[in-house]
């Protein structure tokens, strides 16, 4: 008997699929506690999240580590070792779109997130998400598998920050362990998680 995960086709996203993958991430993060703390109103979120996704995780497209499912039901944007978010672009988006009353707390939160990365080379998963219309069908697990297999082949750890408590059980099932909690001012809690290679 095959499971949904076994039959879900996951592949690398081509550069020209960039808009479709970003749209999937935007849908997937629409109820994320940290992201919606940044942009609580729908119009703020829809105007800001696409550019933020590209700035924070778009390096996955350039480096061939952006994954999607057939039909764009889910997507995972990985950053390989020595590839990082575009901090200047992220800072500009925050300055221009996040309420001034939140910016200090958000900058502190993001600084703590950056400092919590493991020492040495590692793969970073800044964004993974499934369109709500396709959730609870195994797509998240399917999206994790190819990159984690690559981490194991390369003998490198994988690292992420969970901004939604609902997702922690998925990461635990795939070998991640929580390595602390990050919070700043009025922000929701972020849980950094690390998976050693197998």
FENKA-V810459 format. One line per field, one symbol per residue. psi: psi as a letter, one per 40 degrees, with the letter a starting at -180 (. if undefined). burial: b if it has 16 or more other C-alpha atoms within 10 Angstrom, else e. A space follows every 50 residues. Layout:
psi: ???
burial: ???
//
This chain:
psi: hiidddehhhihhideedddddddddddedehdddeddgdiddddddddd ddddddeeddddeffhiiihefdiihhihihehiigdddddddddddihd eeddddddddddddeeiiiihihhgdhhihhdeeifeedddddddddddd dddefiiiiihhehddeddddddeeiihfaihihbeiihhhhihhii.
burial: eeeebeebebebbeeeeeebbbbbbbbbbbeebbbbbbbbeeeebeebbb bbbbbbbbbbbeebbbbbbeebbbbbbbbbeebbbeeeebeebbeebbee ebbebbebbeebbeebbeeeebbbbbbbbbbeeeeeebbbbbbbebbbee bbeeebbbbbbbbbeeebeebeeeebbbeeebbbeebbbbbbbbbbbe
//
